[in-house]
Amino acid sequence: MTHHNAESLGDIEILDILQSMKSDELNVEANKLIRSGGKEGRQEAHKKALVALHQSFEEKFVEAVTLALGLNEAQDKKN
């Protein structure tokens, strides 16, 4: 995850970053896991792929919310 300090960025820069995040591919790792799973390990590969997809989404979501709300680094780590 790329860390951006929202306090040092202007509104336009934050919007640019959020817009560019729309094109981020979240499924790269998940696709690799599925392809490498083979026929015998298909179910396990899909389970791992779902976990990887969820983690990727969560990282990008936290980054987007942190930027959009102007949270500091300590606040973005809270769950």
TAVEN-V159686 format. One line per field, one symbol per residue. ss: DSSP state (H for helix, E for strand, L for the rest). burial: 1 if it has 9 or more other C-alpha atoms within 8 Angstrom, else 0. A space follows every 10 residues. Layout:
ss: ???
burial: ???
This chain:
ss: LLLLLHHHLL HHHHHHHHHH HLLLLLLHHH HHHHHHHLLL LHHHHHHHHH HHHHHHHHHH HHHHHHHHHL LLHHHHLLL
burial: 0000110010 0001000100 1000001011 1011001000 0100110111 0110011011 0111011100 110001000
